[in-house]
Amino acid sequence: MRNVLLIASVALAATGLAGCAGSAQPSAGGSSSTAAAPTNPCKADDFKVTGDFGSAPKVEIPNCKPTSELIIKDLVVGTGAEVKAGTTATVDYQLTTFSDKKILDTSFGKKPFDVENVGQAQVIDGWNEGIVGLKEKGRRLLIVPPEKGYGPGGQGIKANETLVFVIDGVKVTPAA
């Protein structure tokens, strides 16, 4: 499913995204019969990622409310060249969906993925923004809200899904 990352970002400015709809109504006894959704917003440190650079990571999704902000955290600070706007970043990645905690796509154990012309690449906005600053030999966690991901859905992604990426910086090639 490598084509997940090849799809151009969806312009959502004119689209009204549905919020987290649905409020539980109390029963006649005054209490709700459904479990309450988490209300604490997710932070980078809530996500647990194990595994070494170059190997497929294990990601634990916390019980928190996804934020509408792009979350970026370097798990391993790299030692090589840094991804800048216009460069080509060769990366390994793993995509886990927030809502069902399933690995949806990965390049680990396969061919790394080239993100050409970072900042204007034909990938989701969360990547164009979130991999800038990643260094070669570095590992980064990106928590991508729907507005910077696939929004209403596409390429097998649920509507308004929060995306959890672990990305390894394999190589950075300067702009021509």
C-alpha positions, 0 to 999 in steps of 0.5 A: 500500500505504498501508494498511500504516501503518493497521493497528493494532499487533500485540500480541506479548507473548503470542507467542513470536517465532522467533529467528534460527534455524539454525546452520551445521553444519561439513562433514566437513572442519571448515568450513562451506559456507555464508556466515556471517551478520553478527554485528555489530549494526546502528547508525544510522550504518551506514545511508546515506541520501541525498536532500533533505527533501521528495524520495524518499530513497535508502537503503543497507542495511548488512551487519549484524545487525538489533537488537531495539531501535528505532533513531532518528536525525535526518538533518535536524533540523527547524526547526518545531513538534515532534511530541508525544504526542497531536498529529497529524503529517503526514509523508512516508515511505518503507519499505524492508525490511531482508532484501531491501532493497526499497522496499515503500511510499512517500508521496513524490510522493503525498499525505502521511500523517496520523498522528493522536493520536501515541502512540496512533495506529493505526500500528505501535509503532515509529511511535508511539514513533519519530516523537515529537520529530520537527520540521516540516522534519525528516527521521528514520531509523527502524529498526523491529525486528519486535516494534515492527513487524508481528512474524509478518507482515501486509499484505505484510510478511515474518514478523519483518521489520526495517523501515527508514523515512525519515520527513519531518515535513511538518506538526505539528498540536496536539491539540484 
